[in-house]
Amino acid sequence: MTNADTTTADTTTTTASTAAAGADWEAWQQSWDRQQEWYMPDREERFRIMLDMVEALVGPAPRVLDLACGTGTITARLFDRFPDATSTGVDLDPALLAIAEGTFAGDERVSFVAADLKDPDWPSQLPYESYDAVLTATALHWFHAEPLADLYGRVAELVRDGGVFMNADHMIDEATPRINAAERAQRHARMDSAKGQGALDWSEWWQLAAKDPVLAGPTARRFEIYGEHADGEMPSAAWHARVLREKGFGEARPVWCSPSDTLLLAVK
């Protein structure tokens, strides 16, 4: 990671000062949720199944790593369901981290770490050496296959024996092109209809963030880091399961899917 220490320090300072500014963090959380639901109307269902499997495999008071945490979406749902859980959120996005830190300010159950997941040393910044569960959603498709496989290896080292890793994301099976095309056409027709009723897309949401006096600075830094959108890959669920087993997990398979997305569960 280029200038990792500087980026981390700047982001930490930004999120702390932003949280103190007293913006309407609940409104920003709701706005982010609505924007994400425009793409994924079944978004809450994947979170419900994710937490079902956390409870089934590691119990109701887990230590969780919220990987590529964004605004803390998973952490919020984790605490709603399991008040005795603890969470570490890790991300590099200054704007989304600002919203997360503002939302959870004063909550001792959670801490946030600004780190680049492509930096092999990012686990050293975490407050714990191991976790009961590492959870992530709609984030790792920003990675290409090789760095994602490397990331899975580092995740495997963080998950305790008997612990779990779950990734809910776009996972495309290239062996079914007609199914893929039909699903995509139907999904985009639904999205176009919702857009006509005022739904915000990704770009419009970020335009609003850039105009907000509190988030404007973090948003500008965010686009310096990522650009408009990363050009990652979306390999199949079978690929994810195979790589996770190769990296040290004993079992891995889908536990939920929609026509476009999969929740992949791996057990150490």
N, C-alpha and C positions, 0 to 999 in steps of 0.2 A: 504494500500500500504506500503510495506516495504521500509524503508529509503526514503520516498517520498521527503522530503525536500532536502536531499543530491542529489538525482537523478535530481530533477528539477534545482537546482543550477548548477550542473555540466553541464547539457544539455544547460542551458542558456549561460553559459560561452563558451561552445564549439561552439554553433551556432554563437555567436557574433564574436569570433575570426576567425572562418571559413569564415564568410562573408567578413571579412577584408582581407582575404588571396588572393582574386581576382581570384578564380577558374572560369572556363567556365561554369557558372550556366545554361546558355541557352542550352548548349550541354547536360548537365546532365538531364535537363528537357525533352529534346527531346528523349534522350535515355530511360528515365523512361516511357514516353508515348509509345514508340515503344514496349518496353517489355510488358506493360500492354495490348496493342492492340493485341499482340500475343494470349493472353487469351480471349480478348473481342474485336473483330473487329468492333462491334457496339457501342464502348465506347463513341464516340462523340455524337451519337444520344441520348443517355440517358442524357448527360449533356445539350443538346439543349432543350429537353422536360422539364428537371428540371428547367431551367431558364425561359422557357415559363410559367411555372406554378408559379414561383416566381413573374414574371411580372403581371400575371393575378390576383393574390391574394393579393400581398403586394406592387406592384408598381415597378418603375424603379430605385429607389434609396434606396434599402433595407439595413438594418443593418443585417449582416449575421454572423452566427457562423459556420465555416468550421470545422466540427467535424471529428477527426481522419484525419487531413488535409494532412498528408504525405508531398509531395513536394509543396503543394499549388495548385494542379490541378484545383480544383473547383474555388478557389479564382481567378486564372488567367483568367478563362473563364467568371467569374462574372464581372471582371473589363473590359474585352474586350467588353462585351455587355452593362454593366451599369457603366459608368465611375464615376458616383456619389455615387456608393455603398461604404459601408465600410465592413471590414471583420476582424474577429478574428479567427485565425487558432490555433487549439489545438491538440497536439499529444505528444507522449512520445518518439518516435523514434529519436535518436540524429542525425543520418545520413540524414534522410529525412527532418528533421527540418533544418539542416544545408543548404540543397539545397533550401528550401523554404525561409529562411532568406536571403541567398545570392541573390536569384532571386529578392526579393522585397525590398532589402536594400534601404532606403531613401524614400520609398513610405508611406506617412503618413496615407493612407487609411487602412492599414493593420497592425495588431500586431500579434505576435505569443506567445503562452503560452505552456510551457512544463509541461504536467500534465498526470497522470495516470487516465484514464476514469473508472477504477475499484475502485478508491478512492472516497468514498462518498462526500468528501469535494472539489473535483476538481472545481465545479462552483465558489467557492469563489475566485479563482485565475483569473477569467475573468474580463475584464475592464468594462463590462456592466452587469446590472442586468437582462435585457431582450433583446430579439432579434426578428426581424421581421421573420427571417427564420433560421432554423438550417438544414444544408445540409451535407450529407455524402455519400460516394460511395465506394463500394468494400473494406470495412474495418471491419464492425461489425460482419461478419461471424467468426471473431476470438473469439467472445464471446460465452459462453454457454448460454442456454435459461434463466436461473434464473438471472444471473448478467446482461444480456441484458434487461430483463424486468425491473430491478432496474434502469438501465441507462435510459430507456425510461421514467421512472417516473421523473428523474432529468431533462431530456430534456423538458418534459411537463411544468415544473416550469419555464424554461428559455424562452419559447416561449410566446410572448404577446398574448392577446386575439385577434383572427382574424389572427394570424400568422401561419406559416406552418413549418412542419418538413418533410424532404424527405430523404429516404434511398434507394439507388440503389445498389443492392447486389444480391448474389446468394440466391435464395429462392426455396427450393426443396419441391415439393408436393409428399409425400411418397405414396399417393393413386394411382399414375400413374407410376408404375415401368417399364412397357414396353416402354412408351414414354420416361421416364428418361434415360433408357439404350440406346435407339436409338439415342437420342440427344447427349448423352455423346460420343458414338462411332463416330458419324459424326464429332463432334467438335474436338475430338482428332485426327481424320484422317486429318482434315484441319490443325491443329497445327503441326502435324508431317511433313506435306508438307512444311509449312512455315519454320519450323526448318531446313529442308534440304536446304533452300534458305538463311540461315544465321541468322534467328531470334534468339534473346537471350531469354532464359527463366529466371524465377525468380532467380534461383541459380546462373546462369552465370552472371546475372547483378550484384548480390551482390559480386561475386568474383572480378569483375572489380572495384567496389567501394572500396573493401578492399585493392586493389593495388594502388589506387590513393593516393598521398601523403597528400592531404587535407582531404579526406574522410576516410582514414584508421582508424584513432582514433575513430571518431564517429561510424563507422561501427562495430568496435570491441565492443564498448559499447552497440550498438544496439543488437548484438547477446548475450551479457551477460543478457540483459533484456528479450528478447523474445525467445532465442533459434532459431532453424531452422525455425519453423513455429508453430503457436499456434494451438491447437486442439480444435477448436470451433464447433459450430453447425450451420445448415442452415435450420431453420424451414420454413414452407410455408408462402406465402404472407398472407393467411387467419390468420395464427397465429400472424404475425406482426400487421395486422389491428386490430385484437381483443385486443391484449395487449395494443396497443396505445390508443384505446378507453377506456379501463379500467384505464389507467394511466392519463386520463384527456382530451384527444382530442375528439372533437365533431364528427368528421368524419374522415374516413381513408379508402383508397382503392388504388389499383394499377392504375397508369396513363400511364404506358408504360411497356412492357415486351418483352423479347426475349425468345427463347426456354429454356434458363437456368436461366435468371436473371429477376428481377422485380424492377421497380421504384415505391415505395410505398409512397403515399402522405397522410399526416395527417394535418387537420386544427383544430386549438385550438378553 
